Amino acid sequence: MNPINIEKGWKLALEDEFEKQYFLDLSSFLVNEKQNGKEIFPSDSLIYNAFNSTPFEKVKIIILGQDPYHGEGQAMGLSFSVPKGIRIPPSLKNIYKELNADVGIEIPKHGDLSKWSTQGVFLLNAMLTVEKGKAGSHQKIGWQKFTDTVIKTLSNERENLIFMLWGNFAKKKAELIDDSKHLILQAAHPSPLARGAFFGSAHFSKSNEYLILNNKDSIDWDL
């Protein structure tokens, strides 16, 4: 999980963070867990996938997730995304339904959101790892301190970004963001447990309108 290979813009923006004691402790914890036979998702090469797929200077939109998926083969280091060939999770199915209703995109037959990330959609999870089969198992090992810093750094150093905060967990991160120079879009979580409250939020069309208003290329949401 060494961040030495992280994209150079992110490495520069976060270099102080990687030297802090909590981050060193976090790294040691993960090494020890693996040495003790624990299976950690995603694989080391994908922990910073969101950062490497969306360089710091290319970020336009942040979609904040919570945990990586904890099932076999699901986690790929991008929030809400699963590799092609893996069954589409319920929350992502609802995201696709909203996408279809909002901008008319045909519902994709796979769950890989990599095409979004290469266009500037930063698919950040608040926790970057999880133990196999144990949702939320790495919520208190230091990742949130790191990803809160990521959010604050984007807020401070960039302008006219769009933060999509879905569900109560994500909405709490609004306090980290300067809403005088960024657009914050909030909605219910797309999980079926939210009983459809996510639908009608129109975040995809609103995002493209904001990007165009600020002389940026819109996102092609079609996968």
PLY file of the C-alpha trace (Angstrom):
ply
format ascii 1.0
element vertex 223
property float x
property float y
property float z
element edge 222
property int vertex1
property int vertex2
end_header
0.00 0.00 0.00
3.04 2.25 -0.29
1.85 5.51 -1.89
5.23 5.99 -3.60
3.65 5.19 -6.97
0.70 7.54 -6.55
0.10 10.04 -9.37
2.61 12.90 -9.15
0.06 15.68 -8.65
-1.52 13.85 -5.72
1.90 12.95 -4.36
2.87 16.61 -4.30
-0.45 17.73 -2.80
-0.38 15.08 -0.05
3.34 14.52 0.58
3.21 15.88 4.14
0.37 13.50 4.99
2.32 10.40 4.01
4.96 11.23 6.65
2.56 11.73 9.56
2.50 9.18 12.36
-1.14 8.16 11.86
-0.42 7.28 8.23
2.68 5.29 9.14
0.61 3.46 11.79
-2.10 2.79 9.22
0.45 1.30 6.84
1.90 -0.89 9.59
-1.56 -2.09 10.60
-2.32 -3.29 7.07
1.03 -5.06 6.77
0.46 -6.82 10.10
-3.09 -7.84 9.18
-1.86 -9.49 6.00
0.98 -11.21 7.83
-1.66 -12.61 10.19
-3.54 -14.12 7.29
-6.26 -11.50 6.91
-7.53 -10.89 3.38
-7.72 -7.19 2.59
-9.63 -5.58 -0.31
-8.78 -4.12 -2.73
-5.37 -5.50 -3.66
-2.36 -3.29 -2.92
-2.09 -2.24 -6.56
-5.64 -0.84 -6.51
-5.74 0.95 -3.14
-4.91 4.27 -4.84
-6.73 3.50 -8.08
-8.99 6.57 -7.76
-5.94 8.83 -7.42
-4.06 7.25 -10.31
-7.12 7.21 -12.57
-7.98 10.87 -11.88
-4.87 13.08 -11.53
-5.10 15.93 -9.02
-5.22 18.67 -11.65
-7.86 16.80 -13.69
-10.48 16.40 -10.94
-13.85 17.94 -11.83
-16.34 15.96 -9.76
-15.97 14.02 -6.50
-18.38 11.15 -5.82
-17.81 10.10 -2.23
-18.39 6.53 -1.12
-17.86 4.98 2.29
-16.23 1.51 2.31
-14.79 -0.55 -0.51
-16.97 -3.55 -1.33
-16.03 -6.48 0.92
-17.00 -9.36 -1.37
-14.60 -11.42 -3.46
-13.55 -9.66 -6.66
-15.68 -6.54 -6.11
-13.38 -3.80 -4.80
-11.34 -1.97 -7.42
-10.39 1.25 -5.62
-13.15 3.35 -7.18
-16.26 4.23 -5.16
-19.42 2.37 -6.23
-17.53 0.63 -9.06
-16.98 -3.11 -9.64
-14.96 -4.79 -12.40
-16.65 -6.00 -15.55
-18.00 -9.52 -15.07
-18.92 -8.87 -11.41
-22.61 -8.61 -10.52
-23.76 -4.98 -10.30
-24.40 -4.07 -6.62
-27.85 -2.72 -5.59
-26.66 0.87 -4.96
-25.02 1.05 -8.37
-28.19 -0.30 -9.99
-30.05 2.65 -8.48
-27.36 5.07 -9.64
-27.88 3.71 -13.15
-31.66 4.11 -12.87
-31.22 7.76 -11.86
-28.67 8.27 -14.63
-31.17 6.93 -17.15
-34.00 9.12 -15.84
-31.80 12.21 -15.54
-29.77 12.25 -18.76
-31.28 9.43 -20.80
-28.24 7.15 -20.71
-29.02 3.51 -21.45
-28.55 1.45 -18.28
-25.09 -0.18 -18.50
-24.70 -3.94 -18.39
-21.55 -3.79 -16.26
-20.43 -1.97 -13.10
-17.03 -0.60 -14.15
-16.97 3.20 -13.75
-13.40 3.64 -14.98
-14.59 5.69 -17.96
-15.92 8.30 -15.56
-12.66 8.46 -13.61
-10.59 9.13 -16.73
-12.82 12.15 -17.49
-12.25 13.79 -14.10
-14.80 12.04 -11.88
-12.83 11.26 -8.70
-14.43 8.15 -7.22
-13.19 8.41 -3.63
-14.08 6.08 -0.79
-13.68 7.49 2.73
-11.97 4.21 3.67
-9.54 2.83 1.13
-9.44 -0.75 2.46
-11.68 -3.31 4.14
-11.27 -6.83 5.51
-12.91 -9.53 3.41
-16.52 -10.09 4.46
-16.45 -7.43 7.19
-18.15 -4.18 6.19
-16.77 -1.14 7.99
-13.85 -3.07 9.46
-11.31 -0.35 8.61
-13.38 2.71 9.56
-11.24 3.57 12.56
-7.69 2.78 11.44
-6.90 6.26 10.07
-8.26 6.30 6.54
-10.89 8.91 7.33
-8.24 11.30 8.59
-6.42 10.84 5.30
-9.44 11.17 3.02
-10.76 14.17 4.98
-7.43 15.81 4.17
-7.88 14.83 0.53
-11.28 16.56 0.47
-9.95 19.66 2.23
-6.96 19.83 -0.12
-9.21 19.71 -3.16
-11.43 22.38 -1.64
-8.52 24.66 -0.79
-6.35 24.27 -3.87
-8.88 23.87 -6.68
-11.89 25.92 -7.83
-15.34 25.14 -9.23
-15.37 21.47 -8.30
-18.56 19.49 -7.77
-18.93 17.34 -4.65
-21.67 14.70 -4.78
-22.53 13.70 -1.21
-24.99 10.82 -1.06
-26.37 9.70 2.30
-25.83 10.97 5.83
-22.23 9.75 6.10
-21.17 11.65 2.99
-23.23 14.74 3.84
-21.19 15.23 7.01
-18.17 15.93 4.80
-19.79 19.16 3.56
-18.16 20.99 6.47
-14.75 20.28 4.89
-15.69 22.06 1.65
-15.71 25.79 0.83
-19.14 26.20 -0.74
-18.32 29.74 -1.89
-16.13 28.34 -4.70
-17.46 24.80 -5.20
-20.84 23.18 -5.89
-22.07 20.75 -3.23
-24.85 18.40 -4.34
-26.52 16.36 -1.59
-28.99 13.50 -1.84
-30.13 10.37 -0.07
-27.89 7.33 -0.48
-28.65 5.27 -3.60
-28.98 2.15 -1.47
-32.36 0.36 -1.74
-32.62 0.89 2.03
-33.29 4.58 1.30
-36.56 3.50 -0.37
-36.00 5.45 -3.56
-35.26 8.81 -1.93
-32.18 9.13 -4.16
-34.28 9.27 -7.32
-34.95 12.66 -8.85
-31.79 14.28 -7.50
-30.61 15.00 -11.09
-26.99 15.33 -10.01
-25.62 14.17 -13.36
-27.35 16.87 -15.42
-26.73 19.53 -12.75
-23.02 18.67 -12.78
-22.70 19.05 -16.53
-24.57 22.36 -16.43
-22.12 23.63 -13.79
-19.09 22.40 -15.73
-20.24 24.12 -18.92
-21.02 27.29 -16.96
-17.41 27.27 -15.76
-15.93 26.61 -19.20
-15.09 22.97 -18.57
-15.87 19.94 -20.70
-18.97 18.08 -19.57
-18.88 14.41 -18.58
-19.98 11.71 -20.98
-21.85 9.55 -18.47
-22.44 6.76 -20.99
-20.50 3.63 -20.05
0 1
1 2
2 3
3 4
4 5
5 6
6 7
7 8
8 9
9 10
10 11
11 12
12 13
13 14
14 15
15 16
16 17
17 18
18 19
19 20
20 21
21 22
22 23
23 24
24 25
25 26
26 27
27 28
28 29
29 30
30 31
31 32
32 33
33 34
34 35
35 36
36 37
37 38
38 39
39 40
40 41
41 42
42 43
43 44
44 45
45 46
46 47
47 48
48 49
49 50
50 51
51 52
52 53
53 54
54 55
55 56
56 57
57 58
58 59
59 60
60 61
61 62
62 63
63 64
64 65
65 66
66 67
67 68
68 69
69 70
70 71
71 72
72 73
73 74
74 75
75 76
76 77
77 78
78 79
79 80
80 81
81 82
82 83
83 84
84 85
85 86
86 87
87 88
88 89
89 90
90 91
91 92
92 93
93 94
94 95
95 96
96 97
97 98
98 99
99 100
100 101
101 102
102 103
103 104
104 105
105 106
106 107
107 108
108 109
109 110
110 111
111 112
112 113
113 114
114 115
115 116
116 117
117 118
118 119
119 120
120 121
121 122
122 123
123 124
124 125
125 126
126 127
127 128
128 129
129 130
130 131
131 132
132 133
133 134
134 135
135 136
136 137
137 138
138 139
139 140
140 141
141 142
142 143
143 144
144 145
145 146
146 147
147 148
148 149
149 150
150 151
151 152
152 153
153 154
154 155
155 156
156 157
157 158
158 159
159 160
160 161
161 162
162 163
163 164
164 165
165 166
166 167
167 168
168 169
169 170
170 171
171 172
172 173
173 174
174 175
175 176
176 177
177 178
178 179
179 180
180 181
181 182
182 183
183 184
184 185
185 186
186 187
187 188
188 189
189 190
190 191
191 192
192 193
193 194
194 195
195 196
196 197
197 198
198 199
199 200
200 201
201 202
202 203
203 204
204 205
205 206
206 207
207 208
208 209
209 210
210 211
211 212
212 213
213 214
214 215
215 216
216 217
217 218
218 219
219 220
220 221
221 222
